[in-house]
Amino acid sequence: MSKLSTPNKQQTIARWHALDLITTSEAREAVEYALMEAGALGTETAETENDSLRVSAYFEQIPDRERVRAELAEALRIYELPSSAVREMTVREVADHDWLLEWKKDWQPVEVGERFIIAPPWAEISDAHNRIVIRIEPGMAFGTGTHETTRLCLVAIEKYFLPLHAGSPRGSPGAGGSFLDVGTGTGILVTL
């Protein structure tokens, strides 16, 4: 059995209960919101056949289906979506794993723009092709370099702040300079 840390306690959980919902892509945010409101400790989303999504929510105990239905109805109402956006609901048991280790197995470096590669410390990069390799320990949500805001910021840094050649006029693309990253999460942008 492994330990699950929560803000106020530590528990031992041998298995989890997953609630799988088949939904439309338009309803994804509403469904994830409803599941968290119903007590899920996390969600995972995957594409399925027929342009649908499977949203899986993980609970410590068997989820109360009536509470889930009520939260779904409220979320769909708030998001102005029809109840038909949720097509199927099933519950299954999931054995406990070292989820971070499982997640890391398939993590690959991410190329951003023309000059950056964001890579975890364990990834081997045989040829960076003159790219700047940013090594950072990713979490399951942060520090991955896949968030669109991070990617857009890195492209802007690449364009406006990294010197491409000496003598670029100040303010022109590639002129270099300094910038301030306010609200740094894992620090991908600060490492430059």
Backbone as CSV, one residue per row, in Angstrom:
resi,resn,N_x,N_y,N_z,CA_x,CA_y,CA_z,C_x,C_y,C_z
1,MET,0.841,-1.185,0.000,0.000,0.000,0.000,0.880,1.239,0.000
2,SER,0.409,2.282,-0.655,1.188,3.514,-0.698,0.446,4.616,0.033
3,LYS,1.166,5.685,0.332,0.605,6.797,1.086,0.115,7.874,0.136
4,LEU,-0.993,8.486,0.469,-1.532,9.632,-0.242,-1.502,10.795,0.719
5,SER,-0.776,11.842,0.374,-0.720,13.009,1.236,-1.818,13.971,0.859
6,THR,-2.553,14.407,1.835,-3.556,15.436,1.655,-3.209,16.550,2.614
7,PRO,-3.759,17.747,2.427,-3.367,18.865,3.278,-3.488,18.596,4.771
8,ASN,-4.496,17.844,5.215,-4.729,17.695,6.649,-4.481,16.299,7.203
9,LYS,-4.155,15.338,6.327,-4.000,13.987,6.841,-3.171,13.148,5.886
10,GLN,-2.758,12.004,6.362,-2.108,11.032,5.503,-2.890,9.749,5.585
11,GLN,-3.218,9.173,4.418,-4.030,7.977,4.384,-3.313,6.907,3.575
12,THR,-3.732,5.670,3.791,-3.234,4.572,2.985,-4.362,4.122,2.069
13,ILE,-4.088,4.111,0.777,-5.096,3.725,-0.203,-4.542,2.576,-1.027
14,ALA,-5.250,1.454,-1.064,-4.819,0.294,-1.840,-5.358,0.360,-3.257
15,ARG,-6.474,1.038,-3.451,-7.055,1.166,-4.785,-7.855,2.456,-4.854
16,TRP,-8.064,2.882,-6.068,-8.840,4.071,-6.354,-10.114,3.645,-7.066
17,HIS,-11.058,4.546,-7.119,-12.287,4.314,-7.874,-12.330,5.366,-8.969
18,ALA,-12.381,4.902,-10.202,-12.431,5.806,-11.349,-13.851,5.864,-11.874
19,LEU,-14.303,7.058,-12.125,-15.594,7.283,-12.758,-15.295,7.780,-14.168
20,ASP,-15.679,6.997,-15.173,-15.421,7.348,-16.566,-16.689,7.903,-17.194
21,LEU,-16.574,9.073,-17.815,-17.686,9.695,-18.507,-17.318,9.891,-19.966
22,ILE,-18.224,9.568,-20.862,-18.046,9.871,-22.275,-18.813,11.164,-22.528
23,THR,-18.126,12.142,-23.118,-18.728,13.455,-23.302,-18.249,14.087,-24.605
24,THR,-18.807,15.235,-24.915,-18.376,15.989,-26.087,-17.190,16.865,-25.710
25,SER,-16.420,17.278,-26.697,-15.276,18.140,-26.403,-15.735,19.494,-25.868
26,GLU,-16.906,19.971,-26.301,-17.425,21.250,-25.819,-17.745,21.207,-24.324
27,ALA,-18.064,20.034,-23.816,-18.464,19.900,-22.407,-17.303,19.536,-21.487
28,ARG,-16.109,19.412,-22.017,-14.968,18.951,-21.218,-14.789,19.761,-19.933
29,GLU,-14.701,21.068,-20.061,-14.445,21.898,-18.887,-15.567,21.776,-17.861
30,ALA,-16.794,21.774,-18.324,-17.938,21.650,-17.419,-17.911,20.308,-16.695
31,VAL,-17.610,19.249,-17.418,-17.575,17.907,-16.827,-16.447,17.807,-15.797
32,GLU,-15.250,18.299,-16.143,-14.132,18.265,-15.193,-14.475,19.060,-13.934
33,TYR,-15.076,20.221,-14.107,-15.490,21.050,-12.974,-16.472,20.281,-12.086
34,ALA,-17.493,19.680,-12.701,-18.511,18.949,-11.946,-17.899,17.791,-11.165
35,LEU,-16.986,17.074,-11.781,-16.362,15.927,-11.120,-15.526,16.361,-9.911
36,MET,-14.824,17.466,-10.045,-14.053,17.977,-8.912,-15.002,18.433,-7.798
37,GLU,-16.107,19.066,-8.167,-17.108,19.481,-7.177,-17.733,18.270,-6.489
38,ALA,-17.795,17.138,-7.187,-18.379,15.916,-6.617,-17.382,15.154,-5.749
39,GLY,-16.172,15.687,-5.585,-15.204,15.072,-4.689,-14.048,14.351,-5.343
40,ALA,-13.908,14.439,-6.664,-12.775,13.794,-7.329,-11.473,14.450,-6.872
41,LEU,-10.429,13.646,-6.785,-9.115,14.169,-6.414,-8.301,14.558,-7.635
42,GLY,-8.781,14.185,-8.816,-8.118,14.544,-10.057,-8.874,13.966,-11.230
43,THR,-8.587,14.503,-12.416,-9.228,14.005,-13.626,-8.187,13.786,-14.705
44,GLU,-8.557,12.979,-15.671,-7.706,12.675,-16.820,-8.645,12.632,-18.029
45,THR,-8.209,13.200,-19.143,-9.050,13.249,-20.336,-8.327,12.606,-21.508
46,ALA,-9.049,11.783,-22.257,-8.480,11.121,-23.437,-9.502,11.147,-24.563
47,GLU,-9.014,11.222,-25.783,-9.896,11.179,-26.941,-10.376,9.752,-27.156
48,THR,-11.609,9.625,-27.632,-12.159,8.319,-27.961,-12.601,8.349,-29.412
49,GLU,-13.279,7.318,-29.821,-13.803,7.283,-31.184,-14.964,8.257,-31.328
50,ASN,-15.319,8.583,-32.541,-16.483,9.421,-32.847,-16.393,10.831,-32.263
51,ASP,-15.190,11.389,-32.214,-14.995,12.764,-31.735,-15.516,12.993,-30.321
52,SER,-15.486,11.978,-29.494,-15.892,12.100,-28.096,-14.650,12.117,-27.210
53,LEU,-14.858,12.444,-25.957,-13.797,12.412,-24.956,-14.215,11.490,-23.823
54,ARG,-13.221,10.835,-23.216,-13.459,10.081,-21.987,-12.786,10.870,-20.875
55,VAL,-13.581,11.348,-19.943,-13.047,12.043,-18.775,-13.122,11.054,-17.623
56,SER,-11.972,10.752,-17.034,-11.900,9.837,-15.893,-11.603,10.653,-14.650
57,ALA,-12.410,10.450,-13.628,-12.212,11.134,-12.354,-11.847,10.086,-11.317
58,TYR,-10.921,10.431,-10.433,-10.421,9.475,-9.444,-10.866,9.874,-8.044
59,PHE,-11.445,8.892,-7.347,-12.000,9.087,-6.015,-11.376,8.092,-5.043
60,GLU,-11.313,8.489,-3.763,-10.832,7.573,-2.723,-11.856,6.489,-2.431
61,GLN,-13.133,6.837,-2.515,-14.227,5.906,-2.239,-15.131,5.853,-3.469
62,ILE,-15.982,4.853,-3.505,-16.923,4.753,-4.623,-17.712,6.062,-4.683
63,PRO,-17.698,6.716,-5.845,-18.390,8.007,-5.929,-19.901,7.854,-5.810
64,ASP,-20.515,8.838,-5.195,-21.962,8.886,-5.050,-22.544,9.347,-6.392
65,ARG,-23.135,8.423,-7.120,-23.629,8.731,-8.473,-24.677,9.845,-8.473
66,GLU,-25.514,9.895,-7.455,-26.539,10.949,-7.411,-25.886,12.319,-7.248
67,ARG,-24.851,12.385,-6.417,-24.142,13.663,-6.263,-23.450,14.038,-7.571
68,VAL,-22.837,13.047,-8.229,-22.176,13.309,-9.511,-23.205,13.814,-10.518
69,ARG,-24.351,13.154,-10.603,-25.401,13.584,-11.543,-25.855,15.015,-11.245
70,ALA,-26.034,15.338,-9.970,-26.465,16.684,-9.592,-25.411,17.721,-9.973
71,GLU,-24.138,17.414,-9.710,-23.062,18.352,-10.055,-22.941,18.512,-11.568
72,LEU,-23.114,17.403,-12.298,-23.075,17.475,-13.762,-24.215,18.344,-14.292
73,ALA,-25.412,18.136,-13.774,-26.566,18.924,-14.220,-26.331,20.413,-13.978
74,GLU,-25.802,20.742,-12.804,-25.536,22.147,-12.475,-24.440,22.732,-13.372
75,ALA,-23.363,21.991,-13.584,-22.268,22.479,-14.430,-22.733,22.667,-15.871
76,LEU,-23.475,21.716,-16.386,-23.979,21.843,-17.760,-24.935,23.039,-17.874
77,ARG,-25.725,23.282,-16.823,-26.612,24.453,-16.825,-25.795,25.742,-16.851
78,ILE,-24.760,25.819,-15.996,-23.914,27.015,-15.923,-23.225,27.274,-17.263
79,TYR,-22.742,26.213,-17.886,-22.037,26.340,-19.165,-22.995,26.383,-20.360
80,GLU,-24.295,26.342,-20.073,-25.330,26.395,-21.108,-25.164,25.285,-22.143
81,LEU,-24.988,24.069,-21.630,-24.823,22.892,-22.481,-25.974,21.920,-22.225
82,PRO,-26.357,21.146,-23.232,-27.446,20.182,-23.038,-26.994,18.980,-22.210
83,SER,-27.932,18.351,-21.530,-27.596,17.166,-20.738,-27.099,16.025,-21.621
84,SER,-27.450,16.058,-22.899,-26.998,15.023,-23.834,-25.493,15.101,-24.105
85,ALA,-24.824,16.140,-23.592,-23.373,16.258,-23.774,-22.626,15.165,-23.014
86,VAL,-23.258,14.605,-21.973,-22.686,13.487,-21.232,-23.456,12.243,-21.653
87,ARG,-22.734,11.291,-22.255,-23.409,10.155,-22.888,-23.362,8.862,-22.094
88,GLU,-22.364,8.714,-21.246,-22.169,7.420,-20.580,-21.417,7.643,-19.277
89,MET,-21.713,6.828,-18.242,-21.018,6.935,-16.959,-20.809,5.528,-16.401
90,THR,-19.537,5.171,-16.144,-19.222,3.864,-15.562,-18.194,4.041,-14.448
91,VAL,-18.205,3.095,-13.503,-17.252,3.116,-12.394,-16.382,1.869,-12.481
92,ARG,-15.104,2.030,-12.174,-14.176,0.895,-12.160,-13.170,1.104,-11.035
93,GLU,-12.557,-0.002,-10.595,-11.491,0.085,-9.599,-10.158,0.199,-10.308
94,VAL,-9.249,0.953,-9.706,-7.914,1.144,-10.262,-6.909,0.857,-9.153
95,ALA,-5.995,-0.064,-9.408,-4.955,-0.369,-8.416,-4.054,0.849,-8.240
96,ASP,-3.584,1.041,-7.029,-2.691,2.161,-6.754,-1.330,1.906,-7.391
97,HIS,-0.736,2.942,-7.950,0.589,2.886,-8.567,1.388,4.084,-8.102
98,ASP,2.646,4.093,-8.436,3.439,5.306,-8.295,3.128,6.118,-9.552
99,TRP,2.096,6.980,-9.482,1.583,7.674,-10.657,2.631,8.570,-11.296
100,LEU,3.467,9.211,-10.489,4.490,10.087,-11.054,5.483,9.277,-11.871
101,LEU,5.858,8.094,-11.369,6.775,7.239,-12.118,6.123,6.767,-13.418
102,GLU,4.861,6.397,-13.367,4.135,5.971,-14.571,4.109,7.091,-15.602
103,TRP,3.830,8.286,-15.163,3.728,9.447,-16.041,5.075,9.757,-16.686
104,LYS,6.137,9.624,-15.912,7.470,9.953,-16.422,7.950,9.002,-17.511
105,LYS,7.466,7.771,-17.506,7.938,6.781,-18.475,7.818,7.259,-19.910
106,ASP,6.736,7.937,-20.222,6.467,8.327,-21.595,6.746,9.798,-21.893
107,TRP,7.277,10.525,-20.926,7.515,11.946,-21.144,8.680,12.153,-22.098
108,GLN,8.466,12.957,-23.119,9.482,13.248,-24.118,9.833,14.736,-24.086
109,PRO,11.058,15.100,-24.496,11.404,16.519,-24.601,10.458,17.231,-25.571
110,VAL,10.244,18.521,-25.330,9.330,19.322,-26.138,10.121,20.410,-26.848
111,GLU,10.011,20.468,-28.165,10.644,21.535,-28.928,9.694,22.717,-28.973
112,VAL,10.238,23.914,-28.682,9.437,25.131,-28.695,10.147,26.149,-29.573
113,GLY,9.408,26.706,-30.528,10.013,27.665,-31.446,11.125,27.006,-32.230
114,GLU,12.101,27.819,-32.608,13.235,27.309,-33.388,14.485,27.098,-32.556
115,ARG,14.473,27.560,-31.283,15.719,27.543,-30.531,15.678,26.830,-29.191
116,PHE,14.521,26.316,-28.753,14.430,25.738,-27.420,13.991,24.279,-27.439
117,ILE,14.496,23.533,-26.471,14.009,22.200,-26.145,13.827,22.184,-24.631
118,ILE,12.637,21.830,-24.187,12.390,21.681,-22.750,12.420,20.184,-22.479
119,ALA,13.325,19.783,-21.592,13.526,18.356,-21.364,13.649,18.060,-19.878
120,PRO,13.128,16.911,-19.453,13.321,16.500,-18.067,14.762,16.037,-17.875
121,PRO,15.244,16.013,-16.640,16.638,15.634,-16.376,17.009,14.239,-16.870
122,TRP,16.071,13.310,-16.919,16.379,11.936,-17.299,16.390,11.701,-18.811
123,ALA,15.942,12.674,-19.599,15.858,12.482,-21.052,17.231,12.629,-21.695
124,GLU,17.534,11.712,-22.585,18.781,11.798,-23.350,18.489,12.514,-24.660
125,ILE,19.272,13.544,-24.944,19.126,14.287,-26.188,20.428,14.118,-26.954
126,SER,20.378,13.321,-27.998,21.604,13.001,-28.734,22.089,14.170,-29.590
127,ASP,21.175,14.923,-30.175,21.578,16.049,-31.005,20.550,17.158,-30.845
128,ALA,20.960,18.256,-30.228,20.041,19.362,-29.965,19.902,20.283,-31.176
129,HIS,20.666,20.066,-32.220,20.598,20.886,-33.444,20.691,22.377,-33.121
130,ASN,21.698,22.764,-32.339,21.943,24.160,-31.953,20.791,24.799,-31.186
131,ARG,19.987,23.997,-30.543,18.902,24.530,-29.713,19.394,24.675,-28.272
132,ILE,18.760,25.555,-27.544,19.038,25.726,-26.119,18.185,24.702,-25.380
133,VAL,18.833,23.833,-24.600,18.124,22.801,-23.854,17.858,23.317,-22.448
134,ILE,16.583,23.399,-22.091,16.175,23.820,-20.755,15.786,22.558,-20.006
135,ARG,16.570,22.202,-18.993,16.280,20.993,-18.216,15.546,21.402,-16.958
136,ILE,14.376,20.820,-16.778,13.574,21.139,-15.608,12.805,19.895,-15.198
137,GLU,12.679,19.698,-13.899,11.934,18.553,-13.360,10.446,18.847,-13.504
138,PRO,9.768,18.173,-14.410,8.345,18.473,-14.588,7.485,17.803,-13.530
139,GLY,6.395,18.444,-13.220,5.359,17.834,-12.408,4.290,17.331,-13.358
140,MET,3.217,16.771,-12.822,2.172,16.273,-13.711,1.356,17.404,-14.317
141,ALA,1.467,18.621,-13.785,0.710,19.731,-14.346,1.606,20.901,-14.736
142,PHE,2.718,21.108,-14.035,3.548,22.275,-14.282,4.968,21.872,-14.636
143,GLY,5.648,22.753,-15.355,7.044,22.520,-15.687,7.249,21.625,-16.880
144,THR,6.210,21.453,-17.676,6.311,20.553,-18.823,6.651,21.280,-20.106
145,GLY,6.376,22.590,-20.160,6.625,23.350,-21.375,5.546,23.184,-22.421
146,THR,4.479,22.508,-22.090,3.425,22.286,-23.073,2.281,23.287,-22.954
147,HIS,2.248,24.072,-21.884,1.172,25.050,-21.736,1.349,26.132,-22.796
148,GLU,0.255,26.501,-23.429,0.321,27.441,-24.555,0.917,28.785,-24.156
149,THR,0.623,29.277,-22.954,1.188,30.557,-22.522,2.703,30.473,-22.423
150,THR,3.221,29.389,-21.858,4.673,29.204,-21.773,5.282,29.165,-23.167
151,ARG,4.660,28.427,-24.055,5.171,28.304,-25.430,5.192,29.665,-26.124
152,LEU,4.118,30.449,-25.983,4.069,31.767,-26.609,5.128,32.695,-26.023
153,CYS,5.322,32.637,-24.708,6.359,33.464,-24.075,7.758,33.076,-24.575
154,LEU,8.019,31.784,-24.699,9.325,31.346,-25.187,9.566,31.802,-26.628
155,VAL,8.545,31.762,-27.456,8.688,32.236,-28.832,8.965,33.741,-28.847
156,ALA,8.291,34.512,-27.975,8.536,35.952,-27.886,9.956,36.226,-27.387
157,ILE,10.410,35.458,-26.392,11.783,35.615,-25.896,12.768,35.307,-27.013
158,GLU,12.505,34.250,-27.730,13.362,33.865,-28.851,13.436,34.996,-29.878
159,LYS,12.314,35.613,-30.159,12.254,36.640,-31.193,12.853,37.961,-30.741
160,TYR,12.551,38.409,-29.521,12.907,39.760,-29.114,14.079,39.891,-28.152
161,PHE,14.463,38.809,-27.448,15.464,38.980,-26.408,16.742,38.185,-26.608
162,LEU,16.706,37.082,-27.286,17.926,36.307,-27.458,18.733,36.885,-28.609
163,PRO,19.967,37.268,-28.356,20.761,37.851,-29.435,21.044,36.822,-30.532
164,LEU,20.696,37.182,-31.748,20.997,36.327,-32.891,22.355,36.688,-33.458
165,HIS,22.683,37.971,-33.435,23.981,38.417,-33.938,24.308,39.772,-33.325
166,ALA,25.582,40.079,-33.251,26.028,41.333,-32.664,25.591,42.495,-33.554
167,GLY,25.319,43.616,-32.937,24.998,44.821,-33.683,23.542,45.001,-34.024
168,SER,22.647,44.159,-33.501,21.220,44.363,-33.765,20.766,45.615,-33.033
169,PRO,20.024,46.499,-33.700,19.541,47.713,-33.023,18.618,47.357,-31.866
170,ARG,18.728,48.122,-30.761,17.895,47.878,-29.585,16.414,47.926,-29.976
171,GLY,15.643,46.974,-29.495,14.225,46.911,-29.795,13.901,46.123,-31.054
172,SER,14.904,45.779,-31.822,14.643,44.980,-33.021,14.695,43.506,-32.652
173,PRO,14.057,42.656,-33.458,14.111,41.222,-33.151,15.559,40.733,-33.017
174,GLY,15.816,40.006,-31.946,17.141,39.437,-31.722,18.135,40.389,-31.107
175,ALA,17.667,41.537,-30.589,18.589,42.530,-30.051,19.064,42.206,-28.648
176,GLY,18.422,41.315,-27.957,18.807,41.012,-26.579,18.127,41.968,-25.634
177,GLY,18.446,41.882,-24.369,17.837,42.755,-23.385,17.426,41.971,-22.167
178,SER,16.609,42.592,-21.328,16.150,41.921,-20.121,14.633,41.975,-20.066
179,PHE,14.063,41.119,-19.232,12.623,41.075,-19.053,12.344,40.534,-17.674
180,LEU,11.118,40.703,-17.223,10.707,40.256,-15.907,9.591,39.242,-16.071
181,ASP,9.746,38.071,-15.473,8.712,37.040,-15.499,7.976,37.107,-14.169
182,VAL,6.820,37.746,-14.154,6.025,37.891,-12.944,5.098,36.691,-12.841
183,GLY,5.061,36.069,-11.683,4.169,34.937,-11.491,4.790,33.632,-11.931
184,THR,6.083,33.509,-11.756,6.784,32.307,-12.168,6.242,31.078,-11.455
185,GLY,5.937,30.040,-12.232,5.501,28.761,-11.668,6.733,27.932,-11.374
186,THR,7.135,27.081,-12.321,8.308,26.253,-12.123,9.573,26.929,-12.596
187,GLY,9.460,28.050,-13.274,10.642,28.806,-13.636,11.223,28.511,-15.004
188,ILE,10.467,27.960,-15.925,10.991,27.691,-17.267,11.506,28.971,-17.889
189,LEU,10.745,30.067,-17.795,11.133,31.318,-18.429,12.295,31.980,-17.690
190,VAL,12.367,31.804,-16.383,13.422,32.423,-15.586,14.794,31.811,-15.897
191,THR,14.819,30.591,-16.373,16.100,29.934,-16.601,16.879,30.528,-17.755
192,LEU,16.243,31.375,-18.552,16.935,31.931,-19.722,17.806,33.101,-19.378
